[in-house]
Amino acid sequence: MPTVLRVGSYRFYFYSHEPNEPPHVHIDRDRSTAKFWLEAVSLASSIGFSAKELRTVRTLVQENQELLWEAWYGYFGNSSGRES
């Protein structure tokens, strides 16, 4: 599970066994977790985060989208043909 970013108490990471899914990032804080797709930043799943906090997390994903893309393709490779 490579951690690619930390912002405050949020940890952004990938599971190393998910290369066949579209690019996404997992975010944890304490016992809360969420998964966001990176192409068009959108929530895939969430457990424990309030709606308000999910908006904050979504904003963090949007603000760091390029870094997260680079980390995804640096780790899994560029199999989709997405241009940097």
C-alpha distance (Angstrom), angle and dihedral (degrees) to the residues before:
residue distance angle dihedral
M1 . . .
P2 3.76 . .
T3 3.80 112.5 .
V4 3.78 107.7 -140.6
L5 3.80 102.2 176.6
R6 3.78 142.2 10.4
V7 3.79 121.6 -162.0
G8 3.78 114.3 177.0
S9 3.79 106.5 -53.1
Y10 3.82 93.6 -17.1
R11 3.80 121.7 103.7
F12 3.82 118.2 -160.5
Y13 3.79 116.0 -160.7
F14 3.80 148.3 146.7
Y15 3.78 129.6 -127.6
S16 3.78 107.5 -124.0
H17 3.83 92.3 -138.6
E18 3.84 97.7 59.9
P19 3.83 104.6 77.4
N20 3.82 93.5 125.7
E21 3.81 94.3 61.4
P22 3.79 121.3 84.4
P23 3.81 113.1 -88.6
H24 3.79 110.9 -72.4
V25 3.77 142.4 147.9
H26 3.79 133.2 -135.7
I27 3.79 119.4 -140.2
D28 3.80 125.1 -163.1
R29 3.78 133.9 -174.7
D30 3.77 118.1 172.9
R31 3.84 104.2 -49.3
S32 3.80 95.4 -19.9
T33 3.80 122.1 98.6
A34 3.78 137.6 179.8
K35 3.78 138.9 177.6
F36 3.81 122.3 -147.6
W37 3.80 128.5 -170.6
L38 3.80 112.6 -130.2
E39 3.83 103.8 -152.5
A40 3.78 95.6 70.4
V41 3.78 99.9 4.1
S42 3.77 104.7 -115.1
L43 3.77 138.6 145.5
A44 3.80 115.4 -96.1
S45 3.81 98.1 176.4
S46 3.78 142.4 -20.8
I47 3.78 139.9 -171.1
G48 3.78 122.4 -172.3
F49 3.80 102.0 -2.2
S50 3.80 118.7 117.4
A51 3.80 118.9 -128.6
K52 3.81 89.5 -106.8
E53 3.79 92.8 52.5
L54 3.81 91.4 46.1
R55 3.81 88.1 57.7
T56 3.80 88.4 53.0
V57 3.80 91.8 48.5
R58 3.82 91.5 47.1
T59 3.81 89.4 52.9
L60 3.81 90.1 51.0
V61 3.80 90.6 50.8
Q62 3.82 90.5 49.4
E63 3.80 92.7 47.4
N64 3.81 90.8 50.6
Q65 3.80 98.6 34.5
E66 3.82 96.3 119.2
L67 3.80 92.5 48.3
L68 3.81 90.0 48.9
W69 3.85 91.3 48.7
E70 3.79 90.5 50.8
A71 3.80 91.6 48.3
W72 3.84 91.9 48.0
Y73 3.80 94.2 51.0
G74 3.79 92.3 39.3
Y75 3.79 88.6 57.2
F76 3.82 103.8 34.1
G77 3.82 101.1 23.3
N78 3.79 129.4 -118.5
S79 3.77 101.4 -73.8
S80 3.82 94.6 147.9
G81 3.78 96.6 60.3
R82 3.83 92.2 -122.4
E83 3.76 110.7 165.0
S84 3.79 117.2 -128.5
